[in-house]
Amino acid sequence: MDIEFVREQFPALKRDFIFMDNAGGSQVLGKVIERISGYLVHHNVQLGASYKVSVEAGEKLKYATSKISQLLNASRPEEVVIGSSTTLLLRILSLSISKQWTKGDEVIVTDTDHEANVSPWMDLKKKGIEVKVWKVNPETLELELDDLRKLLNNRTKLVAVSHASNVLGTINPIKKIAEEVHNAGALICVDGVAYAPHRKVDVKELDADFYTFSWYKTYGPHLAVMYGKYDLLLKLDSLNHYFIGKEEVPYKLQPGNFNFELTYSTLGIIEYYNEIYRRHFNPKKDEDFQTRLTKTFGLIASHEEKLASILLDYLNEIPEIRIIGIPEAAAGRRVPTISFVHSNLKSDEIVERVDGHRIGIRFGDFYAKKLIQALNLEEKNGVVRVSLVHYNTQKEVRKLISIFKGIF
Ligand SMILES: Cc1ncc(COP(=O)(O)O)c(C=O)c1O
């Protein structure tokens, strides 16, 4: 991958600082920044009016949501729900969908997920919904399909699970999980926040019923998106004003509307993926967008695997270190979000000693509190997490290792 080209696209990367807390938030593309200011300068009006600028603004946002739907490989733009954060979108979904559930209905959550895909479902207990927990195998640090099968039954309404854990970095086999869930007559709601910055999201291929992620972790602004299958969204109760009908998908789930300039700016991300493709491959006329995207993310995945292998090879050699996740770099099994603990040092002690070197890494539970509890890592103050993305370099990873060498 042409790393110089990639880094040039991110104005913040010109600074003398190494960003390795990308699972917390990635740096923003110049193309995104340009579109935010362009929209505000030229089209900052209320939508839906008959005057020229309002009509143009409406067309621009319609275009942006149609491109987002293409990015996700959704069937139609109405399947794209925009919101300020994944946390809010999942809360909206739980409030809306549960209006049609009754006492004794069941939901399954995991103990590896970020709370964004746990609390909205847990809170339904107050309504008499039973919430079951699909627990991580503490030995393999994986969610086992057999354990899920034991929890599913004919009262299960929905299974909430993440595509990748923001602590373990492990990729869950969503397609297989969706098959099990659908066989049981339930729906699957996927948190793709820790996955989407690294791999292509294809909601059709996954057969996900609902799928969310946050743009600020995929090189864009503080905004999020939730995909929902059209017929399912149509059935949901509206959370908008009484005069916004049930058929008004997705507006009924976007009370107060979405942020226009930020939504428009996501076009910059899609264009960036296209540019990576054009830069590295010989564009063929008959190659469709999905094929191009697959190639782009293939490049990203192999670059990330290389970065992860450098760090993991080093960490795996240190007897005091335990990787919290899969200890191999294999791009098909994990993303380069790498967490570990040290037997003699607390996680905050390690991070504090890195802070002075102009490198951003982080310690804690990362709101995956139930996972940190399940693994008894609270007394370590959680894990040390180094979260890499494709704009990180081998040199940066080696610099971090040289600093680690002075600590343990
Ligand atoms: C896996 C995962 N899910 C959900 C969230 C919440 O996303 P948002 O900040 O958009 O609510 C995060 C944020 O860190 C996350 O890492």
PDBQT file of the ligand as one rigid body, heavy atoms in Angstrom, charges set to zero:
ROOT
HETATM    1  C1  LIG A 501     -17.400  -1.341  19.712  1.00  0.00    +0.000 C 
HETATM    2  C2  LIG A 501     -18.026  -0.020  20.015  1.00  0.00    +0.000 A 
HETATM    3  N1  LIG A 501     -19.350   0.091  19.955  1.00  0.00    +0.000 NA
HETATM    4  C3  LIG A 501     -19.972   1.257  20.189  1.00  0.00    +0.000 A 
HETATM    5  C4  LIG A 501     -19.279   2.379  20.532  1.00  0.00    +0.000 A 
HETATM    6  C5  LIG A 501     -20.027   3.652  20.788  1.00  0.00    +0.000 C 
HETATM    7  O1  LIG A 501     -19.986   4.466  19.670  1.00  0.00    +0.000 OA
HETATM    8  P1  LIG A 501     -20.519   5.965  19.753  1.00  0.00    +0.000 P 
HETATM    9  O2  LIG A 501     -19.457   6.751  20.450  1.00  0.00    +0.000 OA
HETATM   10  O3  LIG A 501     -20.750   6.399  18.346  1.00  0.00    +0.000 OA
HETATM   11  O4  LIG A 501     -21.769   5.938  20.549  1.00  0.00    +0.000 OA
HETATM   12  C6  LIG A 501     -17.888   2.320  20.617  1.00  0.00    +0.000 A 
HETATM   13  C7  LIG A 501     -17.113   3.508  20.997  1.00  0.00    +0.000 C 
HETATM   14  O5  LIG A 501     -16.003   3.424  21.427  1.00  0.00    +0.000 OA
HETATM   15  C8  LIG A 501     -17.250   1.077  20.353  1.00  0.00    +0.000 A 
HETATM   16  O6  LIG A 501     -15.920   0.963  20.411  1.00  0.00    +0.000 OA
ENDROOT
TORSDOF 0
